[in-house]
Amino acid sequence: MSGFTFGRNWRSYSRVLDESRLDDAAKSLQQLLGMPRVDGLTVADVGAGSGLFSVAALRLGAARVTAIDRDPECVAVIEENARRFLEPGLAAKLEVRPGDVLEPRTLPPAGFDVVYAWGSLHHTGAMWSAIDHAAALCGPGGIFVIAIYNQTWFSRGWLALKHAYHRSPAPVQVGMATALAAPRAIARAVRGRSFARSERGMSVWYDAVDWLGGLPYECARPEAVEAFLGARGFALVRRWTTRRHGCNQFTFRRSAPAAALSA
């Protein structure tokens, strides 16, 4: 049986985390938000994992960041990475909060300027409820960044493969992750990129382990995500979609109350 947990994978990834990966994470955050800085803004990082993007947000000027994760090992890893990569003054602006997005009572009060939930909500077992609860953390006019697995004709096949991974002994799991990671690493090397690193400061190897081990697993077409959040008062600002099995990325803005709009 699988020994995979998100916390264990993030701890392993954190061994390769360095300043250049943090720079890549900051650039990704800038692109998603459409702004070079987040000076004075409050940020909720939902399903924060290693805390990489919490650290990036603080380095980009966030007034306060709340990193939320339900995995106790993730909470510990976030705290460790904050100590490694944040000066004391910035670290004081970070709250690391054990919390489950499916349990609103464990979440901080709503009203954040930015809510960031990249690749976490489709692993909760109740994705649409998770999206609803995460979006509710946004204040009026707040920005909601979300990435959700794309639904394709092979999504059921990926789910079966994930279950097979969990049932397999460790040597088979390593072989499966290698088979998934190797073509991507080779393609990156051919294009003159680092074979070990991936976008957003991530890792080709740990991405593969996450992809195979990450259960629960849900997915959606981009139009479904946009319609769901549109019905809740969120306007699409920008999106990056894929035709393959990766994540569709979205930036939404919550409508401000009429009084605020007319002010």
N, C-alpha and C positions, 0 to 999 in steps of 0.2 A: 504493500500500500504506500501511497505517496506521503512523503514527509514535507510536502510543500506547504508553506504559509506565506502570505504576502510579507509579513514582518521579517521572516527569515531571508526572503529574497532581497528585500530592501537593505537588510544588514549586510548581506554579501556585496550588493552593489555599492554600498557606502565605502567599501574598501578601495574602490577605484575612483571615488568622488574626489575631484580636485578643483582648483581655481578655474581651469579652462572649461570644465563641465558647468561650473556655476555661471561663467560668462555666457555659454550657450543657452542655459536656462533663462537667464535674464533677457537675452535677445528674443527668445521665443515668447516670453511674457510681454515684452514690448510690442511684438508683432500682433499678438492676440488682442491686446488692449488698444492698440493703435495710438500709443503714447510713449514717449521716451522715459517718462518718470511717473511715479505714483505719489508724489510728495503730498503728505498730509492725509492720504486716503487710508481707510480701514479695510482690511482684507481678511476674508475667511478662506482657508485652504481646506477643502472638504475631501477627506481621504488622502491625507497629506503624505503618506508613505515614508519617504526618507526625509521629508522636510526641505527638499531641494528648492521648491518654488516659494516656500515661506521665507527661506534665506534670501532668495533672489528678490522677492518683493521688498524686504526690509532694506536691502542694499540699493534698491531703486527709490527709496524715500518714504515707504509706507509709514504712517503714524503708529499703526498697531496691526499686528497679524495674529490671527487665531488659527492654529494648526489643529485640525480635528481628525482623529482616526480611532477606529474601534478595536484595532489590534494592539494589545499591550506592548508587543515588541516594536511595532512602528512608533509608538509613543516614546519608548526608550531611545530608539534610533534618532528620532527627530531631536530630542534633547541633546544627544551626543553630537550630532552634526551642528546644532546651534552653538555648542561650546567650541567646536573646531573652527567654524567659519564666520562667526559673528563677534565683533568687538563687544565688550560688556554693555556699552550704551545702546547698541542695537538689540542685543540679546534681551535686554530689559523690556523691549517692546513686543516680545513674542510670548504668547500664551499657548502652551501645548496642552490640549484638552482631550482627554478620553471621551469619545462620543460616537454615537451610532446615528447616522442620518435617518434611519428608519424609526428612531425613538426621539421625537422632537424635544422631549423633556431633558435629554442629555446634551442638547445643542445650546450654543450661546444665544442671547437675545438677538432678534433680527435688527436690521438697519445698517448692514455693511455697505460700503461704497463699491467693493468688488467681492464677488464670490467666485472662487476658482475650483472647479471640479473636473479635472482632466483625467479621464480614463478610470474613474473610481466607481461611479454610480451603477455601471452595468455589472458590477461584481457583488451587488448587495442581495440579490435574490428577489427583489421587488423594485425593479428599475424605475418604473413610472412614479411610484410613491417617493423613491429616493430623489428623483429629479424635482418633484413637487416640493419636497421639504427643503432641499438645497436652495431652490429658487426663492423660497419664502424668506431666506436669510438676507436677501437684497433689500436695501432701503429704496425709497422712491428715487428714480433716476439712476439706480445702481446698475453696475455691469455684472453680467453673469456669463462666465466662460465655462464651456462644457465640451467634453469630447466623449462620444459614444461609439461603440463598435458598429460598423456598417453592416446592415443586413444584406446578404447575398444568397445566391442559389445554393452555396456550399455551407451556409451557417450551421445547418444541422450536422453536416459532416465534421465541422470543427468541434462542435459540442461532443460528438462521439469520440473524436480523437483526444479531447481533454479527459474524458472519463477513462479512456484506455491508458493515458499517461498516469493517472492516479492509481490505476490498478497494477501498474508495472513495477518490477523491482528497479532499484536505483541504477544499475548498469544500463538497462533498457531506456530509462528516462534520460540518461546522459546521451545515449545514441539518438533518441528522438529530438532532443534539444539541439544537438549538433547538426542533424539533418535539416532542421529548420533554420538555424543560424548561419550555416556555411554558405548557402547561395547568396544570402544578403551580404555577408562579409566579403565574398568574392566580387560581387557587383560593385560594392563601395570601393574596393581596392582598384578595380578596373577604371573607375571614374576618378581615381586620384584622391579618394577620401580615406580617412582612417577606417580600416576594416573592423576595428573593435568598437568604435563609437557609433552612435546613431543620433538622430535629431533630438533637440531639446536637452542635450547633455546626457542622454541615456546611453545604454550599452547594448550592442547587438546580442551578446550572450544572455544577459539578464532579461532583455526584452523577450527572447525566445522562451526562457524558463517561465516568465510571467504569463506569456501567451498560452503555453501548454498547461501550466498549473493553475491558472486563474479561474476558479469556480467560486460561486455561481457565475454563469455567463449568459448575458442577454444582449440583444442587438436591435437596431431599428433603422429604417430608412430615414434619410435626412428630412424628408417632407413630414414625417410623423413627429419628429422632435420639434420642428418649427411650428407645426400646428398645435401641438400640446402646449408649448410655452406661449404661443401667440394668444391662445385662449385664456392665459393667465396674466395678460397685460405686458408681455415682453415682445419688443420689436427686434427683429434680426438686424444686426449691424454689419456683420461679415461672416463668411463661412469658408471652410476648406473641406472639400469632400473627396472621397475616393470611390472607385468602382470595385476595389478589392476588399480584403478582409480587415483592413486597418480601421482607424478611427476617423469619423467625421468630426470636425472641430467647428465650434460655433461661438460667436460673441453676440450676446443679446443685451439690450438695455431695458430696464423696467420703466414703465410709464410713470411719470411724476404726477401727483395729484393736480387737479385743475388749478388750485390756488398757487401752487409752486410754478406751474407753467405760465401763469399770467403775471407772476411777480417780476 
